[in-house]
Amino acid sequence: MTMQRFALISFITLITITFFYLTTIPFTLMVQSISAWTLVALLWLLKRTKWSHTLSGRIVFLMIVAYISTRYLLWRTFDTLIYINFVEFIFMALLFIAELEVAMVHFMGMFSNIWPTSNHEMVPLPGDPKLTPHIDIFIPTYNEPEEIVEITVIACKELHYPKDKVHIHVLDDGATQQKRDDPISGSLAWNRYHQLKTFCEEEGVDYIARERNEGAKAGNINYALERTDSEFILFLDCDHVPTADFLSYTVGHFLKDKKLFLVQTPHFFINPDPVEKNLHSFHTAPSENEMFFRATHPGINLWNSSFFCGSAAIMRRSALEEVGGFQGKSITEDAETSLDLHAKGYKSLYIRKPLICGLAPETFGDFITQRSRWCQGMLQIGFLKNPLFKKGLSIPQKLCYSSFYIYWFFGFARVMFFIAPTLFLLFDLRVYHASTVQVAAYALPHLVASLLATDLLFGKFRWPFFSELYESVQSVFLLIPVLNVIGNPRKPQFMVTPKGTHLDHDFLSPLAMPFYIIFLVMLVAMPVGVYRWFEQPYLQDVIVLCGCWLMLNIVLALASLGAFWERHQIRHYHRAWAQGKVEIALDEKSPRYPGVQTDLSLSGVGFHLEGQFEFVKDQQILMFASDSYGNHYTLPLKIKRLQQIKDEYSFGCEFLEQKQHFRQLIAYVYGDSKRWQDFWERPSEHPNIFSILVYFVKMGLNGAVQSFVGINEMIRNQFRKVKKLKS
């Protein structure tokens, strides 16, 4: 061991011992309060400096946060867990366990996100096309509309790569022999089989439909692995349309590092998830998906812990073969396979650049189906292949993988946080023994410091309260899946997330009932708390604390109610925010008018024009555009909307002759990675926490009001139908 390495290890050890010693020094309540809030003020000042965005600054900042949080946990453990009676003890213990789960995720999150890294640069491919490696493209599909698969296949044929080195395979598990032989749904499977197989033959791509649906997605991929032989494999969910430069940004890294088994890219979605859509927060507040792929995944990339996310990634075949193909002990075969390959000493890389465009689930039910699978699969990895005891993993890798399966217990934690104040106000169950002064000295500094740490680590990618909202709307529905895994880790079955669902009307999600019940119970608890505050003055401290806690829960519940009101999807294809210069003309020979594109989809485009022109509604025109690669497009349009906004005119147009121009449209709409990068990097505000809170409350109230109005209208419609039938 070199002297420098010995000195570094000694310094880190000394700092760690000093840190833990300081957290255990007993303070009076006054000293604890002054010191904690002084440190919180220091954090607030540090966060406003440039130094906090350096590695040393982040380490110091997070050490202070860890100190405040550790003192809170020690106080919580040794000073507040008081036995009164058995029933109170059970709920007190459950709440404490919930806090421990959140604390573990908190500490592991600070560690794994201490210095996010990712790669944006291309590693050049060999100058001689003969030396470029062969690529198999796997497109697994199950029950998605055939049109979605066809769009992805056509986009794959436009990849910037030697055509004879790209081999596209559609892995159709929705038309296996087993499904075609089914006496009930066999005809649908046969129709799917004929349509997709015919399409693949026309396009010159390989169509693979196995005999039986065994092993779910992992089995489907392993079946294809045995029938293909390219050195590298690009995995794409059938709704993940790649940009033309996907292989240009990814393949070269494998040639540079022979131990690299994975290059993962972000999952970029063109449409809002159900929570964003129903609450109208898309384009305003950062999405949950954006936080993971723009902040969390670059964080774990530092520790060589970037894992396969099921799509939008390339893997080395020889590495996969070394572990026997995709693993199937869990229903998240992607992360499980990555775990085993990391344990073999292989490396992974994350490229923080959107190179695909996919579809998020459309309905809240589909959203919960997806999250239940992720939840159960990651918990299975924790129970069946505990990363903490997995040989071959580094300590940072053990912590990163562990943080992801521990995180999925949040459903239990969130439910406990929902019911804790109500348990006291309605049933006099004291599950949190602390005075207002103690909470102000220990709990509040811990909460504020955690918020400041979250803001430092995730910045504009994660607003306070929004993660709590996402966890809240999922919490009740993930309790049963969690209990199922605890009871039998091998029991959960793979569930396919529906994609391409189209909603033609608004409706209340069938999953809404639990939250309406929770909301009503909390509303009842509030006046009961006011009554007890007057009738039991000796409990006023506890009642005030529970009342404030309950108010926060009510705000979260209100926002959750709005998330359950499913809003219809007007367009067949989702419109995406898009910028770029275009030119508009009546025909090829007419004068061209410069414009600015505003949105785009396979069915239409929006743009602004200035000046004088003779265009009118329902008129057919031409749009001339180009992409960042220098390709030029001439696309026929029909004006569907024309509106004057100040000195500009806003156009909404549909593309004409879609079949004739379909390939050109796919290349223009989906092919340019710069468009999705611009979408990610579009100017956005990073408001302060108070502005976010105001926005969150308004959003929640609006969502809840619209939900109640919608329910009222549904009830009235039902009465009208009954009345009409009677008449």
C-alpha positions in Angstrom: 0.0 0.0 0.0 1.4 3.4 -1.0 1.8 6.2 1.5 -0.7 8.3 -0.3 -3.3 5.6 -0.2 -2.6 4.9 3.5 -2.9 8.6 4.3 -6.2 8.9 2.4 -7.7 5.8 4.2 -6.4 7.1 7.5 -8.0 10.5 6.9 -11.4 9.0 5.9 -11.3 6.8 9.0 -10.5 9.7 11.3 -13.3 11.8 9.8 -15.8 8.9 10.1 -14.9 8.3 13.8 -15.1 12.0 14.6 -18.5 12.2 12.8 -20.0 9.4 14.8 -18.5 10.6 18.0 -20.1 14.1 17.5 -23.5 12.6 16.8 -23.5 10.8 20.2 -22.5 13.7 22.4 -25.5 14.5 24.7 -26.9 18.0 24.4 -29.4 19.9 26.5 -32.6 20.6 24.5 -31.6 24.3 24.1 -28.1 23.4 22.9 -29.5 20.8 20.4 -32.0 23.3 19.1 -29.5 26.1 18.6 -26.8 23.9 17.1 -29.3 22.1 14.7 -30.9 25.3 13.4 -27.4 27.0 13.1 -26.3 24.1 10.9 -29.5 24.3 8.9 -28.8 28.0 8.3 -25.3 27.1 7.3 -26.6 24.6 4.8 -28.9 27.2 3.3 -26.0 29.6 2.9 -23.7 26.9 1.5 -26.3 25.9 -1.1 -26.2 29.4 -2.5 -22.5 29.2 -3.1 -20.7 27.8 -6.2 -18.5 25.7 -3.8 -21.5 23.5 -2.9 -21.5 22.3 -6.6 -17.9 21.1 -6.3 -17.1 17.6 -5.1 -15.6 18.8 -1.8 -18.5 21.2 -1.3 -21.1 18.5 -1.8 -19.2 16.1 0.6 -19.1 18.8 3.3 -22.8 19.7 2.7 -24.0 16.1 2.8 -21.9 15.3 5.9 -23.7 18.2 7.8 -27.0 16.8 6.6 -26.0 13.3 7.7 -25.0 14.7 11.1 -28.4 16.4 11.6 -30.3 13.3 10.5 -28.2 10.9 12.6 -28.8 12.9 15.8 -32.6 12.9 15.0 -32.6 9.1 14.6 -30.6 8.5 17.8 -33.0 10.8 19.7 -36.0 9.0 18.0 -34.6 5.6 19.0 -33.6 6.2 22.6 -35.9 9.0 23.8 -39.3 8.5 22.1 -40.0 4.7 21.9 -42.0 4.5 25.2 -44.2 1.4 26.0 -47.7 2.3 27.1 -49.8 -0.6 26.1 -49.6 -3.4 23.5 -51.8 -1.8 20.8 -50.0 1.5 20.9 -46.6 -0.4 20.9 -47.5 -2.2 17.7 -48.4 1.0 15.8 -45.5 2.9 17.3 -43.2 0.1 16.2 -44.6 0.1 12.7 -44.2 3.9 12.4 -40.6 3.7 13.6 -39.9 0.9 11.1 -41.3 3.1 8.4 -39.0 6.0 9.4 -36.0 3.6 9.4 -36.8 2.6 5.8 -37.0 6.2 4.7 -33.8 7.0 6.6 -31.9 4.2 4.9 -33.0 5.3 1.5 -32.1 8.9 2.5 -28.5 8.0 3.5 -28.0 5.6 0.6 -29.3 8.2 -1.8 -26.9 10.8 -0.5 -24.0 8.4 -1.0 -25.0 7.1 -4.4 -25.7 10.6 -5.8 -22.7 12.3 -4.3 -21.1 13.1 -7.7 -23.2 12.2 -10.8 -21.3 11.2 -13.9 -22.4 10.3 -17.4 -21.0 10.3 -20.9 -22.2 12.4 -23.8 -19.3 11.9 -26.2 -19.2 9.6 -29.2 -16.4 7.1 -29.3 -15.6 6.9 -33.1 -16.3 3.6 -34.9 -13.6 2.1 -37.1 -13.1 4.0 -40.3 -13.4 0.8 -42.3 -17.0 -0.3 -42.3 -15.8 -3.9 -42.6 -14.4 -3.6 -39.0 -17.6 -2.4 -37.4 -19.3 -5.1 -35.3 -22.6 -6.7 -36.2 -25.6 -5.6 -34.2 -28.7 -7.6 -33.4 -31.7 -5.5 -32.5 -34.3 -7.3 -30.3 -37.8 -5.8 -30.2 -39.9 -7.9 -27.8 -43.6 -7.4 -28.0 -46.6 -9.1 -26.4 -50.0 -7.3 -26.6 -49.1 -3.9 -28.0 -50.9 -2.7 -31.2 -49.1 -3.8 -34.3 -48.7 -0.2 -35.5 -46.5 0.6 -32.5 -44.1 -2.3 -33.4 -44.1 -1.2 -37.1 -43.0 2.3 -36.3 -40.1 1.1 -34.2 -39.0 -1.4 -36.9 -39.0 1.4 -39.6 -37.0 3.7 -37.4 -34.4 0.9 -36.8 -33.9 0.6 -40.5 -32.9 4.3 -40.6 -30.0 4.0 -38.1 -26.7 5.5 -39.1 -24.8 2.3 -39.3 -23.7 -0.1 -42.1 -26.9 -1.7 -43.3 -25.4 -5.1 -43.7 -24.2 -5.0 -40.0 -27.7 -4.4 -38.5 -30.1 -7.4 -38.0 -33.6 -6.6 -36.7 -35.6 -9.2 -34.9 -39.2 -8.8 -33.8 -39.8 -11.2 -30.8 -43.5 -11.7 -30.8 -44.7 -13.3 -27.6 -48.3 -12.3 -28.4 -48.6 -14.9 -31.2 -46.8 -17.9 -30.0 -48.0 -21.4 -31.0 -49.5 -21.7 -27.5 -51.5 -18.5 -28.0 -52.6 -19.4 -31.5 -53.9 -22.8 -30.3 -56.0 -21.1 -27.5 -59.7 -22.0 -28.3 -60.9 -18.6 -27.0 -58.3 -16.0 -28.1 -56.6 -18.0 -30.8 -58.1 -16.1 -33.7 -56.7 -12.8 -32.3 -53.3 -14.4 -32.0 -53.5 -15.7 -35.6 -54.4 -12.3 -36.9 -51.5 -10.7 -35.0 -49.2 -13.5 -36.3 -50.1 -12.9 -40.0 -50.0 -9.1 -39.8 -46.6 -8.8 -38.1 -45.0 -11.7 -40.0 -46.2 -10.3 -43.3 -44.9 -6.8 -42.3 -41.5 -8.2 -41.3 -41.2 -10.2 -44.5 -41.9 -7.0 -46.5 -39.4 -5.0 -44.5 -36.7 -7.8 -44.7 -36.5 -8.2 -40.9 -36.6 -11.4 -38.8 -39.9 -12.5 -37.2 -39.6 -14.8 -34.2 -42.6 -16.4 -32.4 -41.7 -19.2 -30.1 -43.8 -22.3 -29.2 -44.8 -21.5 -25.7 -44.8 -18.4 -23.4 -42.3 -19.7 -20.9 -40.1 -17.5 -18.7 -42.0 -14.3 -19.7 -39.8 -11.5 -21.2 -36.5 -13.2 -20.1 -37.6 -16.4 -21.8 -38.5 -14.6 -25.0 -35.1 -12.9 -25.2 -33.2 -16.1 -24.3 -35.1 -17.9 -27.1 -33.9 -15.3 -29.5 -30.3 -15.3 -28.1 -30.1 -19.0 -29.2 -31.0 -18.1 -32.7 -28.8 -15.1 -33.3 -25.1 -14.5 -33.2 -24.1 -10.8 -33.4 -21.4 -9.6 -31.1 -23.7 -6.9 -29.6 -27.5 -6.6 -29.0 -29.6 -3.5 -28.9 -32.7 -4.0 -26.8 -35.8 -1.9 -27.6 -39.2 -2.1 -26.1 -41.6 -2.1 -29.0 -42.8 1.4 -28.3 -39.2 2.8 -27.9 -38.4 4.4 -31.2 -34.7 5.0 -31.6 -33.1 8.1 -33.0 -30.9 7.7 -36.1 -27.6 8.2 -34.2 -28.3 5.7 -31.4 -25.6 3.3 -32.5 -23.2 6.1 -33.2 -23.3 7.2 -29.6 -23.1 3.7 -28.0 -21.3 1.0 -29.9 -17.8 2.7 -29.9 -17.6 2.5 -26.1 -17.6 -1.4 -26.3 -14.6 -1.3 -28.7 -12.8 1.0 -26.3 -13.4 -1.2 -23.1 -13.5 -5.0 -23.4 -14.9 -5.3 -19.9 -17.9 -3.2 -20.7 -21.1 -5.3 -20.8 -23.7 -2.5 -20.9 -24.3 0.9 -22.3 -27.7 2.3 -21.0 -29.4 5.4 -22.3 -32.5 7.2 -20.8 -36.1 6.3 -21.3 -37.5 9.4 -22.8 -41.3 9.6 -23.0 -43.2 11.7 -25.5 -46.5 11.6 -23.4 -47.2 12.5 -19.8 -47.7 9.7 -17.3 -51.2 9.4 -15.9 -50.4 11.5 -12.8 -49.0 14.3 -14.9 -51.8 14.2 -17.4 -54.6 14.1 -14.9 -53.1 16.9 -12.8 -52.0 19.0 -15.8 -48.4 19.2 -14.5 -46.7 18.0 -17.7 -44.1 20.6 -19.0 -44.5 22.5 -15.7 -43.1 20.3 -12.9 -40.4 17.7 -13.5 -41.6 14.2 -14.0 -40.7 11.1 -11.9 -39.0 9.5 -14.9 -37.0 12.6 -15.5 -35.6 12.5 -12.0 -34.4 8.9 -12.3 -32.7 9.2 -15.7 -31.3 12.8 -15.3 -30.2 12.6 -11.7 -30.3 9.2 -10.0 -28.9 7.1 -12.8 -25.9 9.4 -13.4 -25.3 9.2 -9.7 -25.0 5.4 -9.6 -22.9 5.5 -12.8 -20.0 6.9 -10.7 -19.9 3.7 -8.8 -20.1 1.4 -11.9 -23.7 0.5 -10.9 -25.6 1.6 -13.9 -28.0 -1.3 -14.5 -30.0 -2.5 -17.5 -33.5 -0.9 -17.5 -35.1 -3.3 -20.0 -34.7 -1.2 -23.1 -32.8 1.6 -24.8 -29.5 -0.2 -24.1 -26.8 -2.3 -25.8 -25.3 -5.4 -24.2 -22.3 -7.6 -25.0 -23.4 -11.1 -26.1 -20.3 -12.9 -24.7 -21.0 -11.4 -21.2 -24.6 -12.5 -21.3 -23.6 -16.0 -22.3 -21.2 -16.1 -19.4 -24.1 -15.9 -17.0 -26.4 -18.2 -19.0 -28.5 -15.4 -20.7 -31.1 -13.4 -18.9 -31.8 -14.4 -15.4 -35.4 -15.3 -14.3 -35.5 -15.6 -10.6 -37.2 -12.2 -10.4 -39.7 -10.5 -12.7 -37.2 -7.6 -13.2 -34.9 -9.7 -15.3 -33.0 -6.6 -16.5 -31.7 -5.4 -13.1 -31.2 -9.0 -12.0 -29.0 -9.8 -15.0 -27.0 -6.6 -14.4 -26.4 -7.6 -10.8 -24.9 -10.9 -11.8 -22.7 -9.3 -14.5 -21.4 -6.6 -12.2 -20.6 -9.4 -9.7 -18.5 -11.0 -12.5 -16.4 -7.9 -12.7 -17.9 -6.4 -15.8 -18.5 -2.7 -16.2 -21.5 -0.6 -17.2 -21.8 2.9 -18.6 -24.7 5.4 -18.7 -25.0 7.9 -21.5 -27.2 10.8 -20.3 -28.6 11.6 -23.7 -32.1 10.7 -24.9 -31.7 8.4 -27.9 -35.2 6.8 -27.9 -38.7 8.1 -27.7 -41.3 5.9 -25.9 -44.8 5.8 -24.4 -45.6 6.1 -20.7 -48.7 4.2 -19.5 -51.9 6.0 -20.4 -54.2 5.1 -17.5 -53.7 5.0 -13.8 -54.4 1.3 -13.7 -51.7 0.6 -16.3 -49.3 2.8 -14.3 -49.9 0.7 -11.1 -49.5 -2.5 -13.1 -46.1 -1.3 -14.2 -45.0 -0.1 -10.8 -46.2 -3.3 -9.1 -44.0 -5.3 -11.3 -41.0 -3.0 -10.6 -41.7 -3.2 -6.9 -42.1 -6.9 -6.7 -39.1 -7.6 -9.0 -36.7 -5.4 -7.1 -37.8 -6.9 -3.8 -37.3 -10.3 -5.2 -33.7 -9.3 -6.0 -33.3 -8.2 -2.4 -34.7 -11.4 -1.0 -33.3 -14.0 -3.4 -30.0 -12.3 -4.3 -29.3 -9.9 -1.5 -26.8 -7.4 -3.0 -25.2 -6.8 0.5 -23.9 -10.4 0.5 -23.3 -10.8 -3.2 -19.8 -11.9 -3.8 -17.9 -9.9 -6.5 -19.7 -6.6 -5.9 -17.8 -3.6 -4.6 -19.1 -1.9 -1.4 -20.5 1.0 -3.4 -22.3 -1.4 -5.8 -23.7 -3.3 -2.8 -25.1 0.0 -1.4 -26.5 1.2 -4.8 -28.3 -2.0 -5.6 -29.6 -2.3 -2.0 -31.0 1.2 -2.1 -33.2 0.4 -5.0 -34.8 -2.6 -3.5 -35.2 -1.0 0.0 -36.8 2.0 -1.7 -39.8 -0.1 -2.8 -40.9 -0.5 0.8 -42.1 3.1 0.5 -45.7 2.0 0.1 -45.7 0.7 3.6 -43.9 3.8 4.9 -46.2 6.2 3.1 -49.4 4.4 4.5 -48.0 4.7 8.0 -47.3 8.4 7.6 -50.9 8.8 6.3 -52.6 7.1 9.2 -50.3 8.0 12.2 -51.8 11.4 13.1 -55.3 10.1 12.5 -54.7 7.2 14.9 -54.1 9.7 17.7 -56.8 12.2 16.8 -59.6 9.6 16.4 -58.4 6.7 18.6 -56.0 8.3 21.1 -53.2 6.0 20.0 -49.9 7.8 20.9 -47.5 6.4 18.3 -45.0 9.3 18.4 -44.0 10.5 21.9 -42.5 13.9 21.7 -43.3 17.5 22.8 -43.5 20.5 20.4 -40.1 21.7 21.7 -38.5 18.4 21.0 -39.9 18.2 17.5 -38.6 21.7 16.9 -35.1 20.7 18.1 -34.8 17.4 16.4 -37.4 16.5 13.8 -37.9 19.8 12.0 -34.2 20.5 11.4 -33.9 16.9 10.1 -36.8 17.5 7.7 -35.5 20.9 6.5 -32.0 19.5 6.1 -33.3 16.6 4.0 -35.2 19.0 1.8 -32.1 21.1 1.2 -30.1 17.9 0.4 -32.8 16.8 -2.0 -32.7 20.2 -3.7 -28.9 20.1 -3.9 -28.7 16.5 -5.3 -31.6 16.7 -7.7 -32.2 20.4 -8.4 -34.7 21.1 -11.1 -35.2 17.4 -11.7 -37.2 16.8 -8.5 -39.4 19.4 -6.8 -40.3 18.9 -3.1 -43.8 17.4 -2.5 -43.9 15.8 -6.0 -42.1 12.6 -5.0 -44.4 12.4 -2.0 -47.3 12.7 -4.3 -46.1 9.9 -6.6 -45.4 7.7 -3.6 -48.8 8.5 -2.0 -50.9 7.6 -5.1 -49.0 4.3 -5.3 -48.7 3.4 -1.6 -52.0 1.7 -1.0 -51.8 -0.4 -4.1 -48.2 -1.6 -3.5 -48.9 -2.9 0.0 -50.3 -6.2 -1.2 -47.6 -6.8 -3.8 -45.0 -6.2 -1.1 -46.7 -8.6 1.3 -46.9 -11.2 -1.4 -43.1 -11.0 -2.0 -42.4 -11.2 1.7 -44.7 -14.2 2.0 -43.2 -16.0 -1.0 -40.4 -14.3 -3.0 -40.8 -16.7 -5.9 -44.5 -16.3 -6.3 -44.9 -13.0 -8.3 -45.6 -13.4 -12.1 -44.5 -11.1 -14.9 -47.1 -8.5 -15.9 -46.9 -6.7 -19.2 -47.5 -2.9 -19.0 -50.2 -2.0 -21.6 -49.1 0.6 -24.1 -50.9 2.6 -26.7 -54.2 2.7 -24.8 -56.6 5.4 -26.1 -59.2 7.1 -23.9 -62.2 8.6 -25.7 -63.8 10.0 -22.5 -63.0 11.1 -19.0 -63.8 8.7 -16.2 -62.9 7.9 -12.6 -60.3 5.3 -12.1 -61.6 2.1 -10.5 -58.7 2.3 -8.1 -59.8 5.6 -6.6 -62.0 4.3 -3.8 -59.3 3.6 -1.2 -58.1 7.2 -1.4 -61.6 8.6 -1.2 -62.0 6.6 2.0 -58.7 7.8 3.4 -59.6 11.4 2.5 -62.9 11.2 4.2 -61.4 9.7 7.4 -58.8 12.5 7.5 -61.6 15.1 7.1 -63.4 13.6 10.0 -60.2 13.6 12.1 -59.7 17.4 11.7 -62.8 18.6 13.6 -62.2 15.9 16.2 -58.7 17.3 16.7 -60.1 20.8 17.2 -62.6 19.5 19.7 -59.9 17.6 21.7 -57.7 20.7 21.7 -60.3 22.5 23.8 -61.4 19.5 25.9 -57.9 18.1 26.6 -55.6 21.1 27.2 -52.9 18.9 28.7 -52.5 17.3 25.2 -52.4 20.5 23.2 -48.8 20.0 22.2 -49.4 16.6 20.7 -52.7 17.7 19.1 -51.0 20.7 17.4 -48.3 18.4 16.0 -50.8 15.8 14.7 -53.0 18.6 13.3 -50.1 20.0 11.3 -49.1 16.6 10.1 -52.7 15.9 9.2 -53.0 19.1 7.2 -50.0 18.0 5.1 -51.6 14.6 4.5 -54.9 16.2 3.4 -53.0 18.3 0.9 -51.3 15.2 -0.5 -54.7 13.3 -0.5 -56.4 16.2 -2.4 -53.7 16.1 -5.1 -54.0 12.3 -5.2 -57.8 12.6 -5.8 -57.1 14.7 -8.9 -54.7 12.0 -10.2 -57.5 9.4 -10.2 -59.7 11.4 -12.7 -58.6 9.9 -16.0 -58.6 12.4 -18.9 -59.3 11.4 -22.4 -56.6 11.4 -25.1 -57.9 13.6 -28.0 -55.2 12.8 -30.6 -54.2 9.4 -32.0 -50.6 10.4 -31.7 -49.2 12.4 -28.8 -47.9 15.9 -29.6 -44.4 16.7 -28.3 -42.8 20.0 -27.6 -40.5 20.7 -30.5 -38.5 23.7 -31.7 -36.9 24.4 -35.0 -37.1 26.6 -38.1 -39.5 25.7 -40.9 -40.6 27.3 -44.1 -44.2 27.3 -45.4 -45.4 27.6 -48.9 -48.5 26.9 -51.1 -46.4 24.6 -53.4 -42.9 24.0 -54.5 -42.7 27.2 -56.7 -44.5 29.6 -54.4 -42.8 32.1 -52.0 -41.7 30.5 -48.7 -42.6 32.1 -45.3 -40.2 31.4 -42.4 -41.8 30.0 -39.2 -40.9 28.5 -35.9 -42.1 25.0 -35.0 -43.8 24.6 -31.6 -45.0 20.9 -31.4 -44.9 17.8 -33.5 -46.4 14.3 -33.9 -46.8 11.7 -36.6 -50.3 13.1 -37.3 -49.5 16.8 -37.3 -47.4 19.9 -36.5 -47.8 23.3 -34.9 -45.9 26.4 -35.8 -45.9 30.2 -35.7 -45.6 32.6 -38.6 -45.1 36.4 -38.7 -46.0 38.9 -41.3 -48.6 38.9 -44.1 -49.7 35.8 -46.0 -52.7 34.4 -47.7 -53.2 31.1 -45.9 -56.6 30.1 -44.7 -58.1 27.3 -42.7 -58.5 23.9 -44.5 -56.0 25.0 -47.1 -53.3 22.5 -48.3 -49.8 23.8 -48.0 -46.2 22.5 -47.9 -43.7 22.5 -45.0 -40.0 22.5 -45.6 -37.8 21.5 -42.7 -34.5 19.9 -41.9 -32.9 18.0 -39.0 -29.6 18.3 -37.2 -28.0 15.7 -39.5 -28.6 17.9 -42.6 -31.5 15.9 -44.0 -34.2 17.9 -45.7 -37.9 17.2 -45.7 -40.9 18.4 -47.8 -44.2 17.5 -46.1 -47.7 18.2 -47.3 -50.0 19.7 -44.6 -53.6 20.8 -44.2 -54.4 23.8 -42.0 -56.8 22.7 -39.2 -56.4 25.7 -36.9 -55.3 29.3 -37.6 -55.3 31.8 -34.7 -53.7 35.3 -34.3 -51.7 35.8 -31.1 -50.5 39.4 -30.9 -48.2 39.9 -34.0 -47.9 36.2 -34.7 -50.2 33.6 -36.2 -50.4 30.1 -34.6 -51.0 27.2 -37.0 -52.2 23.7 -36.2 -51.9 21.4 -39.2 -52.3 17.7 -40.0 -50.0 15.8 -42.3 -51.5 14.6 -45.5 -50.9 11.4 -47.4 -49.5 9.7 -44.3 -49.0 6.3 -45.9 -47.0 7.7 -48.8 -44.8 9.8 -46.5 -44.9 7.5 -43.4 -41.2 6.6 -43.5 -40.2 10.2 -44.0 -42.5 11.3 -41.2 -40.9 8.7 -38.8 -37.4 9.9 -39.7 -38.4 13.5 -39.2 -40.4 13.1 -36.0 -38.3 10.5 -34.2 -35.0 10.4 -35.9 -33.2 13.5 -34.5 -31.8 13.1 -31.0 -31.2 16.8 -30.8 -34.9 17.3 -30.6 -35.3 15.2 -27.5 -32.1 16.7 -26.0 -33.6 20.2 -26.6 -36.8 19.0 -24.9 -34.8 17.9 -21.9 -32.7 21.1 -21.8 -35.6 23.5 -22.5 -35.6 26.6 -20.3 -37.4 26.0 -17.0 -37.7 27.7 -13.7 -36.4 26.3 -10.5 -38.8 28.1 -8.0 -38.2 28.2 -4.3 -39.9 25.8 -1.9 -42.7 28.2 -1.0 -43.6 28.8 -4.6 -43.6 25.1 -5.2 -45.8 24.5 -2.2 -48.3 27.2 -3.4 -48.3 25.6 -6.9 -48.7 22.1 -5.4 -51.7 23.2 -3.3 -53.4 24.9 -6.2 -52.8 21.9 -8.5 -54.2 19.6 -5.8 -57.3 21.7 -5.2 -58.0 22.1 -9.0 -57.5 18.4 -9.5 -59.8 17.5 -6.6 -62.5 19.9 -7.7 -62.4 18.6 -11.2 -62.6 15.1 -9.9 -65.6 15.9 -7.7 -67.3 17.7 -10.6 -66.7 14.7 -12.8 -68.1 12.3 -10.3 -71.1 14.4 -9.8 -71.7 14.5 -13.6 -71.3 10.7 -13.7 -73.9 10.3 -11.0 -76.3 12.6 -12.8 -75.8 10.8 -16.1 -76.6 7.5 -14.4 -79.8 9.0 -12.9 -80.8 10.3 -16.4 -80.3 6.8 -17.9 -82.4 5.2 -15.1 -85.1 7.8 -15.6 -85.1 7.3 -19.3 -85.4 3.5 -18.9 -88.3 3.9 -16.6 -90.1 6.3 -18.9 
